[in-house]
Amino acid sequence: MSDYTLGDETRAKLKKISTASIATALFKRGLRNQFIQGVVPVAPKAEAMVGQAFTLRYIPAREDRNSIAVFRDPKHPQRVAIESCPPGQVLVMDARKDARAATAGSILITRLALRGAAGIVTDGGFRDAEGIGALDMPAFYARPSAPTNLTHHEALDINVPIACGDVAVFPGDVVVGDRDGVMIIPAHLAEEVAEECTGMESYEDFVLEQLKGGDSIIGLYPRTKDEYQQKYEDWRTERGR
């Protein structure tokens, strides 16, 4: 578990940064596999999801262990995870990319949202997807799935290293989700990635303006012509960027 605590300033920066820019920054640092595969927003949100990871691991269900009666246990890990995920963090669930059954539904996820979580991610399914999509809290999943988790999943471990969509996720990693998907940033890189990507986003806005004005992409993106450095500095000054 990471000792890192995501600060308000870094959180605010990451909310303005695309997962694409984060992917590029991490690639420069040798990290090629930080984009969770196969998940999409349940419903698009105006603001990006940003928070540290709090994890839940599912294993394949076995019939002698997963009758409907297990939900009577106040220590059932799925319920405990919902009640334990700290405000401002993202519950990330390892469903082994198996969406044959739901990993949660609208009632549990509503409770998570009311407790102040920053979001939820699963590489499996959700039931009651319409209700989940109506929440203000961002949620990401593989697809809708009506069957109860007990038919294919057993919730087992809370806040341990997991796999989610082929990505290793450690408790405390920084999770960023937008309309493209979800990136996992190792906690020790969060601040430098946020700082670098803020500059990247600024330059990409400049590039789009130049392209719309008729400039060629050659020498502009990536910037290999010296003339664009001064043009970019002038553009930043004019726009307070």
Secondary structure, DSSP 8 states (H G I E B T S, - for coil): -------HHHHHHHHTS-HHHHHHHHHHTT----B-TT-EESS--SS-EEEEEEEEEEEE--TTT--GGGGG-TT-HHHHHHHHS-TT-EEEEE-TT--SSBS--HHHHHHHHHTT--EEEESSEESSHHHHHTSSS-EEESEE--S-GGGTEEEEEESS-EEETTEEE-TT-EEEEETTEEEEE-GGGHHHHHHHHHHHHHHHHHHHHHHHTT--STTTTTT-STHHHHHHHHHHHHHT-
